[in-house]
């Protein structure tokens, strides 16, 4: 039997190939919800809001401890006939309390968050006349900063570099996002199509791209003045632009059919590809030179020339309703959901199936997300948390109660309480999982966080943060940091016990020096404990002039041992010289060049969360740099060296400009975290005493959204930086998400 070709890899064919001895990650596994028995307890509900007559809560944006979302209500006379049909609300992320709300009129849907403002559209009907209103609201207070009215605002407002773009009536309009001043209007087409639920406005640093209603024409509009740069007429395609990589603009044929790639510079058609399907929303994902898009199969398209790299076909495409929803790419895997609730994990190199999970419940177009090594997938009245590596169910959360029926394989025939709502979206942020239902409910769940699997003192059972904090690490410093590896008690990479041989007695005491710094040396040490051998990192001070300040900083650091995201101090002393011991772990952001940008951003986000929590208690780190952001797992990180940089007066290319004159504060930490993020995405520190080189210029594959975020966090004037580290983190993660 011949192996399947790269152009037509069926699910059954891939499983057969794996069974015949395919090398690599192993044969795929299919897990059915009715047969899954693994998994832990579902997370606790922190709070929920279910208001009478609420019909739908749209996906939120989260920033500064608030979740902003549009809530839509049922009305007696239709949305246009009632002024209370929708509200923009700000929910306290900790308590669920409504901090403020703003009536949007008869209809409201998706909103945009930009800077310190929230932008939302509503409609009001008065004397048989419907007026659309665009509001700019202060994110913290809900106060109205400016308002625009028109016959219609369509699609989702899009905030880019201080400008708000929105389709108004038949035109595309650019407003100054702070003042509401109209900067320009583009009204050449018969009717602009700028965005839809599946695809926000598509833009580059030069242009925004819109479609024309009825004709399928595509326009490139100059972002500076709104003039037309080019007009393209892709044959047989009638839909708005859905994605760009800077070189090309991609247009989706609504209702299925295929993809067209246009040159972003002049609009010429570079290639087209037909994919059979029936999706109105663009069911695709552009990632690192490949477009993963559903038709009756999942196609992996080389965007350079439009050739098909591979195709993943389902056993029964009709059963799966011909199409899936937008895939996600994370952890070196493509996660592709189908409408009827099966999630496939595929190898991006060849489309081979790694695992699949069948929820047996229909999914929504806003199907879920992948974060911190977990796939979060709504299905019916449940939220499933799956291990991203093998598809095992970690837990399942049931909306509204303990109903747990799994006895039928037909979702349409499943017996369930009449009032049971379906989960339609999820948002995972920090230590919180938010989900919304089709009956207008919003729930906040405590994000489950695994315990640190290390043998340490009684005080060292720690939880990781929402982006996957592993509370472990070593004392770092400026300069080169060796790769650290935590071993299980007494174990090693080539443990003879793995092949049935008796384990030799491990060597104890100081094993080797792993790092030498200007004022400290760090050693790998194996020591005996009541629970067995353990490996630790012991850092010794080599500059006696700083002994007092070193010990004082370590003592304050040790008092933080029970905090999420803080590398714990196991013990410390001063004989024969000051020293401190911490758990021994694998690596830091200083030596993570082999990881993907997304994984490195995850590590920065985890560090942001730890530092922000410390700020809430009045603690400033004062010395964050890539060598202090530590992790075992690439998706997890914790922060080391609390206050040591200031205590040792240690120079650093990641130091804020004001550090020479002033004591470090929260804005200093933000600068250092921003500089660390810059290193994480570019591989180099920001240049001292120079304007920040945009990351997208250092590496053109990076999203332009990162440029302004990192420029703000590392502004020379502390007043020009974000108000808080958590606000910087939200903008950083949003920029990565938008990419």
N, C-alpha and C positions, 0 to 999 in steps of 0.2 A: 504494500500500500504506500503510495507517495505521500509525503508530508504536505500539509495545506500550503498554498501559495500566500505570499504577503498581501496579495490583492483580495483574498477572500478567505479570511480565517473565521470559520464558524465556531460557535461555542463547543459543539460536539467534537469537531475536528481538533480543537486545541486540547480538550481533555484527553482525546485519544493519543495525540502526540506526546502529551505529558506522561501518559501511562506507558508509552513505548520507550521512555527513558529520556525525555527532554531534560536538559541540564538547567541549572540556575536556581530559581526560587521554589521549585517543587510544583507538584500537581495542584490544580485549583481545587478549592473546597466549596461546596454549596451548602448553605445553612438555611433551613426552613424555620420560620418562627414557631411552627407547631412542634418542632423537634429540639429546639434550643433549650438546654438546661443550664448552661453556664451563665455566669454573670453575678453582679453584686446587687446591693440594695439600691433602689431608685433614690435620687437626691431628694432632700426635704424641700417643701415649698416655703420659700421665704415670705412671699406674699402673693396675692392674686386680686385682680379687680374684674368683677363681672357685673356691669351695670345693666339695669332694666332697659330694654329697648336698644341696647348696643348691638350692632350688627356685625361690625368688623373693626379690628384694630390693625392698621397698616404697619409694616415693618418699621422699627424705631431707629433712630440714631442715638448713640450713647456718648456722652461727654460730660466731664466735670461732675460726676455723681448723679446726673439726670438722664432719663430716657425720654426722648421726644418722639411722639407718635400722633398720627391723625386717627381719631376715633369716629366711626360713622354710625349713625343711629337710624333706626326704622322711623318712618314718618307716615302719617295717615294719607297725605295727599301727594306723595312722591317727593323726591329730594328738592326739586325746583320750587315746590309750593310751600316749603317750610324753612324758616331761618335757622332752625336748630338741627339741621341734618347732619352736620359734622363739626368737630372741634379739634383744634390743635392743643395737645396737652403735654405737660412736663411732669413725669413721674419721678419721685425720689427713688433712686436705685436701691437703697437700703430698706425703706419702709413701704414703698408703693404709694405713699401719700401724693396726691395731686398738688404740685407746687403752684401751678397756674394753668389756666385754660383760656383759649380764645375761640369764640364761635367763628366758623368759616363760612356759614351760610348753608345753602341747600346741598352742597356736595363738597367733598374733600377726598384726597387720596394720598399719593406719595408726596413727601416734602424733601427739602434739601437743607443740610447744615453747612454753613460756611463761616469761619471765624467765630465771632461771638453772636451770630444771628441764626435764626431759623426762618426758612422761606417756605410758604405754603400758599396754595390756591384754593379759593372757595367761590361759591356762586350765590347770588341773592336774586329772588324773583319779586318784582314789584310792578303791579298793574300789567301783568302779562308780559313784562319785559325782563329778561334774564341778563344779569350783569356778572361778569367774572371779576374777581378781585385777587390780586397778588399782594400778600402781606410779608413784610420784613419785621420779624419780632425779636426782641432781645431774648437770648437763650436762657438767661438766668431768671428774668422777671416776667417775661411775656409781654412787656410793653411794646406798643406799636412804634416802630422807628420810621417806616414809610409805607405807603400804600399806592398801588397802581390799579386802575380799573380798565376793563376792555370788554368787547363783546364776548371774547373767549380767550382763555389761556389753555394751551394743550400740552400734554406730556408732563415731564418732570423738570422743574427748574434745575439748572446746573451751575454750580459755583466753581469758577476757575480763576485763580490769581487775582482775586478782588473784583471780578466781574461776574454778574449773574446773567446767564443766557436762558431765554424762555421763548417758546412759540406763542405769539400773541396774534389772535385772529388768523390771518394768512401769512404773517411775516415772522421772521426771527429777529428778536430784539436783544440788545446788550445793554444792561443797566449797571451803573456803578453800584456795587453791592452794599456799600456803606451809606450812600446818600440817596439812592434811587434815581439819580440823574440818568436820563436816557443818553447813551453814548452813540448808538447808531441803530438803524433799522434796515434789514435786508428783506425786500418785498418783491423781488423779481419773479419768483415762481407763482403759479396759480394758487398754490397752497403749500406751506412748509410742513414737512414731517421731520421733526428734530429728534424725537426719542420715543421709546415706549417702555412698558414695564420690564421687558426682557433686556433692553439695551438703552442705557442713557446716552446723552449727546456725545457724539464722537468728535474728537478734536486733536490737534497737534499744537506745537508752540506757534505755528504760523496760521493755521486755519481751523474753522469748524466746518463740519460736513452735514448737509441736510438733504433730504429727498423732497421731491415734488409730488403732491397728491395727484393721482390719476395717471401720470405719465411714466413714473419710474425714473425720471431724470435725477441726477445727483449733482449738487452744487458744492464747490469749495468757496467758503466765505472768509475774507481776510479778518482776523481777530482784531486788528488795530482800528479799522475804519468801516468794516462791513461791506466792502466792495467785493464783487464777484471775481474770483481768481480763475476758475474754470467751470465748465458745464460738461457733464458726461451723460451719455444716453446708452446705458448698458441694455442690450436687447433682451427682451423677455423677462426682465427683473423689475418687480414693482414693490419696493420696500425701502425703508430708510437705511442709511449706513448703520452697521452694527458693531464694527470694531476697526481698529487701526493699530499698526505697529510702527508708525512713523514713515515707513516707506510705501505702504499700500493702505487703501481703504477698502473694507469688505462690505458687500451689500448682500442681504439675505432675501430670497424670494419668499414672500409671505404665503402661507398655506402650503409650504414645502416646495421643492423643486431644485434648489441649489444655491450656490454661492458665486459671486463675481468679485474679482480682485481688481481694483483700479489703482493706477499709479497716483500716489498722494500729491505728486508735484504737478501733473498736467491732466489727470483724469482719464488717461488712456487705459483701455481694458487690457490687463495683462493675462488673465486667464479666467475661465468659468468652469464650474464643475456641477454636474447634475446629481442630486441625491434625492431619491424618492422619499416622500414623507408628507405629513399633513399638519405640520406645526406652524401656527401663526407667529408665536414668539420664536426668536432665534435660539435654537437649542444647541449652542456651540460655545466653545472656550478657546481663546487664542493663548498659546503658551509656548514661549521659547522656540519660535519658528514653525510651530505646528498648530493647525486648527483641528480641534476635536469636535465633530458636529454629527448630530443624529439625523438619519433619514429612516429608512427601514432597517438600517444597520448603523453602527457608529463608525464614522470615517475619520481617519487620521490623515490630514492633508498637509503636504509640504507647501508652505505659503510662498516659497521662492518661485515655484513654477506650477503649482496647482496639481502636482501628481499625488496619487494616493499612496501613502506609505503602507497602510494596512487597513483592513476592514474587520470589524467584529460583528458577526451576525448572530441573531438569537435563534434558538431552536424553533420557535413559533412566533414569527413576527406579528401575525394577525392577533394572537393572544395578547401580545404586549401593545397593541394598538399602534403599531407601525413606528413608534417614535419614543424617545426618552426626553428627559429634561437636561438642562445645561450641566455638563460635567464639571467637576472640580479637579484640580491637579495639585497634589501635595505629597510630601514624603516619597517622591519618586514614583508616584502611582496616579493613574487616572481613575477617578471614582465617577461612574456613570449610572444614573438612576433611570428607571423606566416608569411610565405612567401608572402601571399596575403594581408598582411598589417593590421591584427587585433592584438591588444595588449591585453593580459589578465593579470589582477592583481589577484594573488591567495594567499590564506592563506597558509603559509608553513607548518602548523601543520596538515592540512587535505586536502589541495588542493581545498577548496571551493572558488568559484569565487567571488571576491569582486566587480570588475567592468571590463568592456571591452570597447575598443575604436576601431572603424573600420575606417581606413584611406581610404579604397577602392583603395589602390595603392600598388603595389608590393614593398617589402622591400629588402634591401641588407643584405648580411651576416654580415656586419659591421653596424648593424641596429641603434644604438643609445646608450644612456646612461641615468642613473638616478643620479641627483645631486641636492642638496639643496631643496628637496621636489618637484622636477619637473622631469617628464619623457620627454626626448628629443628624438623624433622619426622621422627620415626621411621617406617620402612617396612620390614617384614621384618627382615633382618639388617643393615640400613643405618641411618645417621643422615644425613639430608640437611640442608645449609645452603643456603638460598635467599635471594637478594636480595629484601628486602621490597618494594622499589619496582617491580621488573619480573619477578620470579619466576625469574631466571636462577640456575642451580645454581652456587654458589660452590665447594662441595666435597661429597664424599660419603665418610663413614667406614664401613668394613666391620668388623663385630665379628668378632674372632678371626682375621683374616688377609686375604689379598689377593683372595679370591673375588670376581669382578666380572661374573658372568653377567647379561646384559641381553637375551638373544636371543629371549625369549618374552614375549608379552603376557599370558599366563595365569599368575598367581602360583601357582595350584594345581599346574600342570604344570612349573614351573621346576625344573630340576635344580640341586641344591645339596648340599653335604656334609651327611650325616645328622645330625651333631652341631651344625650351625650354629644358634645361638640367634637369636631375634627381639628387637629393641629394643622395650621397652614403655613407657618413660618417659624424659624428659630433665629436667635442672635446670641452668639457666645461672646462674652466680653469679660475679661478679668476673672473674677470669682463668681460670676453670675451667668446663668442660662436664662434667656428670655424666650418665651414662646407665645404665639397668638393663635386664637381659634376662630372658626367660622361663625361663632355666635358672639363675637365681640369681647371675649375674655383675653386678658393678658396675665401671664404667670411669670414669676421670678423664682428660679430654683437655685439652691446652693450647689455650686459646681463641685462634684466629688473630686478629691485630690488624693493621690496615692501616698502612702507613708514611705519615708526614706528607708530603703532596705540596707541598712548598715548597722553593725554592732557597735553602739556607742553608749554613753552614759544614759541614765534614766531620763534625763532632760532632753534627749536628742531624738525623739520621735516627732518628725516634722511633716507639715503638709506643704505641697507645692501650690504655686499660684495658678490663676486661670489660664495662663499661657503655658503651663507645665513647669512650675518651679521645682527643681530638684534641690533640696536644701542640703547641699554638700559643696565642698570646695577646698581650696588651699589659700594661704595668705599670698597675695600677689604683690607686684610692684612694677615700676617702670622697667622697660627692658624686655629681654627675652624670657618667656615662660615656657618651661618644658611641658610636654604632654603628660597629664596626670591620669592615672587609671585606678579606680577603686576596685579592689579584689574582694571577693567574699572571704570570710575569716579563714586565713591560712591558705587560700587557693591561689592559682596562677593560671595563665593562659594555656600552659601545657601540662595541666594537672594529670599525673599518671592515673589517678583514680578514675578518670574518664574511660580508661580502657581496662579497668579491673585490677590494676596494680596497686599495692599498698602505698599510701601517701607518706613520703619521707617527712621527718620532723622539720618544719620550716625554720629558716634562720631568723633570729630575733635581734633587736637592737637597731642601730643606725645602719641602713643598707647602702645608701648612696646619696651624694649631693645631686639634686635635680635642678637647682637654679642658684646662681650667684648674682646678687644685686649690689648696688653701691653701698648699701647700709645693712643688708641682711643676706643670709644664706639659708636656703631651704633644703631639707633632707627628707628622704623617704624612710620611715621608721616602722618596724613591726614590733608590737608590744603585746604582752600577755594581759588578758582581762579575765574576770570570772566567767564570762560568756565565751571565752576562746580568743584566739589571736585576732588582732585587727591591725590594719595599715592606717597610718596617720601621716600627715605632713607636719614637720616641725621646723618652724622658722626661728632663726637665732639672730639677734642683733649683733652686728659687728662694729658698730660705732658707739662706744660707751658714752659719748657726750649726749646722746639722745635717750639714755636709759630711762630716765624719769618720765619723759613725755611718751615714750613707747609703752611703758607699763600702764600709764594712766589711760592711754587710748585703748589698750587691750582690755583693761578692766571694764571700761564703758561698753566695749564691743561684746564682752562676755555676758553682760546684763541683757543683751538682745537675743539670747540663744533660742528663746521660744517663739520668735517672730517668723512668720512665713517669708521666705525669700532671703533670709540672712544666713550666711555660712556660719555654723556654730563654732564657738571656741570650746574645745573639749577640756583643756587645762592650760595653765601658764605658770611661769615662775621666773626667778632671777638668778639662779645658781647653775652653772658658773657665770653665765651671762643671761640677760633677759631673753625669754623664749616663749613661744605660743604654739599649741598643737590644735590642728583642725582635721576633719576627715580628709582622706586622700582620694581625689577624683581626677577625671580624665583630661579635660582640656578647658580652654577659655576662648573667648572671642579673639584673642591675640593669635591663635593658631587654628582658625576655623575656615581657612580659604577653600578647603575642599567641600564645604557645605554649600547648599544653595542660598541665594539671597533671602528667600522666604524663611529658611530655617534660622539664619542669622538675625533677621528682623524679629522672629519669635523670641530669641534670646534677649535682644535689647528690650523688647516689650516686657518680658518677665523682670528684668532689672528695673525698668521704669516703675513697675508696680511695687516692688520692694522698697525702692527709695521714696516713692510717694507716701506709702504707709508710714515710713519713718518720719517724714516731714509732718505728718499728722500728730506725731508725738514730740515734735520739736527737735528731732535728731537730724543732723546734716552729715552726709557721708564725707564730702570734701575732697575725694580723690578717685572718683570713678574713672576707669579707663578700660580698654578691652581686656587687660590681664586680670581685672577684678570681677569680670562676669564669667562665671564658671558653670560647667555642666558635665554630666555623664552622658545623658541622652541629648542629641542635637536639638530636640524640640524643648529642652528644659534648661533653666538657668537659675543661679542664685548669686548673691553679691557678697564679696569678701572685702577685707581691708578697711573696715569702718573706722574713719578718723585717722588712719595711719599716715596718709599722705601729708596732712597738716602737721601731725606730730613729728614727722621726720623731715619736714620742709623739703619734700621730694620734688624735683622739677619734673615736668611732664609736657609733652607736646599737645596733650588734651586739656591743659589748664585754661581756665577762663581768663580774659584779659585783666579783670579786676583783682585776681588773686594776690598779686604782688602787694597791693595796697590795702586790701580789706580782708577780713575774716570770711571764710566761705559761708554761703547761705543757700537757700533753696534755688535761687536763680543760678548760682555757681554750679550746683549739682545738675541743673537742667542743661547748662552749656556742656558740661562734661559728658552727659548722656547723649546729647546731640552729636558731639564730636565722636563718641564711641559708635553711635549709629552710622555716622559718616564712614568711619573705618570699616564697619561691618558690611556696608554695601559697596565700597570702592576698594577696600584693601589697603588704604593709606590714611594717615591722620590729616585733618585739615591743615593747610599751610598757615604758619604763624604770621601775624601782622599783614595779612593779605585778604582781599575779598574771597569769600568761599567759592571755589570752582564748583559749578553745579555738578552733582553726581552723574546726571545724564550726559554731561560732556566728558567726564572721565570714562564712563562706560555707556555707550549709546543704547545698550539693551535695557538700561534701567528706566523706570517710568519717570516722566517729567514731574509728576505730582510730588516726588520726593524732594525736588530742588527747593521749593519754597518752604516746605516743612522744616528741612534741616537748616536752611538759611535763617529762619526765624529762631529756632532753638539755639543757634550759635551766634546770634547777633552780638556785636561788640558791646552795645549798650544793654545792660540787663533789663531796662524798661521796655525794650523792643522784643523781648522774648515772650513766650507764652506765659499766661498767668500762673500756671502750675505744671508740674511734671505730668500729671494725668491728662491735662489738655494736650500737651505735646504727644503723649502716647496715643491718644485717640486720633490725632491728626496723622501720626506716623502709620498706624494700622489702617486708617481710612485710605491713605495714599497707596499703601500696598494692596488693599482690597480693590480699589478702583483700577489698579493696573491689571 
